[in-house]
Amino acid sequence: MAQDTRDNYAIELTAPDISAYREGNTGVEYVTTFDSGQAGPHVMVSAVVHGNELCGAIAVDFLFRQGIRPTRGRLTLAFANVDAYLSFDADDPTASRFVDEDFNRLWDVETLDGPRDSVELRRARRLRPVVATVDYLLDIHSMQHATQPLMMAGPLIKGRDLARGVGVPELVVTDAGHSAGRRMRDYEDFSHPDSPRNALLIECGQHWEASSGDLAIETALRFLLHLDMVDAGAVTELLPEGPLPTQRFIEVTGPVTIETDNFSFTEDFRGLEVIHKAGTVIGHDGDLPVTTPYDDCVLIMPSRRLNAGASAVRFGRYVE
């Protein structure tokens, strides 16, 4: 099997061929909407916002192949950053995260309406009219490091409630995103407390481990079940047996935004480490030490992409 030589992660997943879904039926390539003809919400499951995150493509392909259709409302299945995904190479698996820039930092009106241009911005602008009509979004992702899966529920009560309804994974992170730009799950009314529109982002585990594909499928099915969008009897047969986990919640208090081009961690942090003492140095941004702001600080998704303006890590703490 091919390896990411930097972290020695085996490529246990195979990127599915999505060419059959190119035409779609929405006027946007690789985006298909199924309309039940009955009243109900517009629900979207999206994959490959980052092109090297294969589990989402596996889950959406699974929904297509299993003939999952809505019993009410509309269900949209979308492959987002297709150009990046189609460039995936198992011999260089980290290279296809994006083509020009991070697709998941573009979802604010100023950026989408602005003068900039990139492969990702053009694709986001094509997807935007579809996303603008979605009532409930599940955006499927994976992580650099082999750490426990995370549901990113946003900072609002409605996001936490939706995560509880889905029931997996065990850990739910409440956060406001990144200073480098808005994620699709934060777009417009998804992040407005007075709107019923809602979104989740699932981080299914390490990018290429087999279990991330399994969890992506399970989460998509449980998301649709919770929203009463599918036939419960048929879909339940596709789910693993056993009880759901007792969920735990981590509140993110803020990201560490990199200020220089010379950031380094003091250790090889992989994520979910609990640093027990406030003021512990966990890295350096140029000459400035980066310290934990409180006792029992949880490190959320420390990054290998340590560029100025990006998030190096997010600080959080377990809450009731």
N, C-alpha and C positions, 0 to 999 in steps of 0.2 A: 504493500500500500504506500501511496505517496505520503510524505511527511512535511509538516511545517518545521524546518530544521531549527528555527529559533526556539520553539517551545516543544518540539517533538510530539506534536499531536497527530495521530493517525487520521487519515481521511476515511472514515467509516461509512459516510453517506455518498450516494450517487446523485448528482444533479439531474432531476427529471427533464426529459425533453418536453418543452412547453410550446413547441411550434404549432401544435394543433389548436392552441388557444389564441393564436395571434389575431385573427380577424375579430373575434368577439362579436358583440351586437350593440355596442354603445356608441360607435363612432370613434372610440379610443382603443387603439391596439392593445391586446392582452387584457382587456377588461370586459367581463361578461356579466349581465344582469338577468336574473331569473325572476319573473313577476308571477306571483301566485294568483293574481286576479282578485284577491281578498284584501280587505282593509288590514293595515298593519304597518310596522316601521320599515325603513330602508336600512338593512344591515349589510356591512361590508367586512370581508376578511381579506387582508392584504398581505402580500409576501414580497420578498427580495427588495425591500427598501434599500438594503445593502446587498450588493451582488454576490458576495461570498457567504451569505447566510442561507444555507440550502434548506433548512428545516421548514421554512415557510413555503417554499416552492413545493416541497414534498406534501405538506398539508393541503394546500390548495389543489394540487394535482389529485390528491386522494378524494377531496370533496367532489371534483368533477367525475372521477372514475367510478365513484360509488353512487353517482346519480342523486346526490343530496340536493333537494329542492325545497323551497319555502312552502309551508302550508298557509302562510299569511304574509302580507307585505311583499317586500322585494329583497332578494339576496344578491349581492354583487361580489364576485370573486376577481381579484385584481393582482397582477404581477406588476410591481411598481417600477423599479429601476432596471428595466429589461436589458439595456445596453451593457450595464455592468455585469448582470447575471450571465449573459451570453458570452462574456469574456472569461468566465471562470476556468481556471486551469489548475488541476489537482497537483501539478508540479510546482506551482507558485500560488497557493490558495489564498494568500492575504491580499494579492494585488487587485482583485476585482471588487473591493468594497465600494468603490465608485469610479467614474471615469474622470470627471473634472473636480467635483466637490461633493460633500456629504449631502445626499438627498434629504436626510432627516434633520437638516438645520435651515430649511428654506421656507417653512410654513408660517410666515407672517405676511400680512397684506403688503407691507412696504417692500419686501423682497420680491414677492410674486408680481407686483405691479411695477417694480423698478426697472432700470435700464440694463442691468447686468444680463449676461448671457452665459450659458453653459449647457452641457448635455443634460444635467440633472434639472436645471431650471426649466428647460424646454419641456421635459417630461412632467415635472410638477405642474406647470401651467396647463398641460393637456389633461392631467388628472383632476385638477382643481374643481371644474364644474361638477364632476361626479362626487367628489368628496364633500362638496358644499351641500349635497342633498342627503347625506348619510346621517341617520339617527344614532346608530351604534356601530363603532369601529373596533375590530380586533386587528392589531398590526403585529405580525409575527417576526421575531428577531432571535438572534443567538449572540453569544459572548466570546471574547478572545480567550478567556481562561476557563478551565474546567472547574467551575464553581456551581453552587446550588442555584437552580433556576429562580428567576425573579419575575413577578408581575409588577410592571410599572403603572401605577394607578393614577398618577397625577396628584395634585395637592388638595383636591376637593373631596368632600364627603361622598358625593355621588360616584366618584371613581372607586373609592374604597368599598362602597356598597355593591357596585357591579363586580368587583373582584371577589367579594364574599359570595356573590351569587354563582359565579363560575366555579369556585371551589378549589381550583388548582392554579398555581403550585402552592407549596406551603408558605413561602415568603412573599409578602406584598410590600412594595416600596411606594411610599407617597412622596412625590417630588415635583418640582416645578420645571424640570428640564435643564437646558444648557444655556449659558450666556452667549455661546457662539451662534445660537439661532434656534427657532422653534421646530419641534418635531411635528409630524403629521398628527399624532394623537393629541396635540395641544392646539390644533388649528381652530380658530374662531370659537364657535359655541361649545366645542368640546371642553374648553377651559373656562367657560362662563358659568358661574354658580347658579344663575337663575334660568339657565336653559336645560331642558330635559335631555338634550343630545349628550352623548357620553362616549368615551373611548378608553381602551386599554392597550398597552404594549407589553407583550410577553417576551421575556428573554429566556429561551428554552434550555440553556446550558451551553457548553462549548460548541463552537461553530459546526464541527464535523463529527461529533460523537453520535452514535446510533440513537441514544436515548433522546437527543434533542428532536429528532424527527418524530419519534413516538409521542413525546409530550406536545409537540406542535399539533399533531392530529387530534389528540385527546382534548386539548384546550379549545380548538376550533369547534369540536362537536359539543363540548359542554357549554361553550358560549352560545351556540345556537339553541341548545336545549333550554338554557336558562331564560332566553328571550322568547321561548315558546314559538320558535320559527320552523321547527321540523317535527316530523312524526316521532314521538318519543320511543315507541316500541321498536321501530327499525333502527334508530340511532343508538339506543342503549346497547344493542347487540354488538355494536362496533367498539364499545368502550372496555377498558380493562376492568377486571373484577376487583373487589376490595373496597374498604372505606376510603373516603376522602381525608386528606391530612387536616390536622388542626392548624389553621393558618396563623402566622405571626406577622406583625406589621412593623416596618422600619420607616421612621420619619426622617427624610432627608432635610437637613437644615441649610444646605447650600453646597455648590460645587467649588472646587479649587480650580480657578481659571488661570491658565498658564500665562505669565507676563513676559517671559523671555524665551529665547531659543536654546536655553541651557537648563532644562529641568531634569532632575533625577530623583528617584526614590532612594531611601536609605536601605530598603530591603526589597526582595522580589515579591511584592504584595500581589495576591491573586484575587482578592475580593472576599468580603465578609469577615475579615480579621477584626477582632474587637480589641482596640487599644485602650487599656484600662485607665491610664492616667492622663488628664488634661495637660496640654503643653508638651506632649511627646513629639519630637521631631520625626516626621515621616518622609521628608524630602527637602530638596533645595530648589528654589526657582532663581537661577543665577546665584547670587551670593546670599539671598534671603532664605532663612529656614522656613519650612512649612510645618506647622504644628497642629495637633488635634485641639479642638476648641472646648472639649468637655470630657469628663470621665466616661469610660465605656463607650467610646466612639467607634462606630462601625464604618469600615472602608467599603464603599460601594463602587464596584466596577473600575478599579484602577486601570489606566489606559497604557498601552504601548505607544500610542500616537501622541508623543509629547511635544506638540507644536504650539507656538504662541497663539493665544486666543481659544485654544481647545480646553476641555475639562480634563484635568489630570486624574481626578478622583472626586467622589462626592462623600461628604460626611453625613452620617446618620446615627440614629439611636433607636433601640427597640422601644415600642410604646404599647400600651394596653389596647 
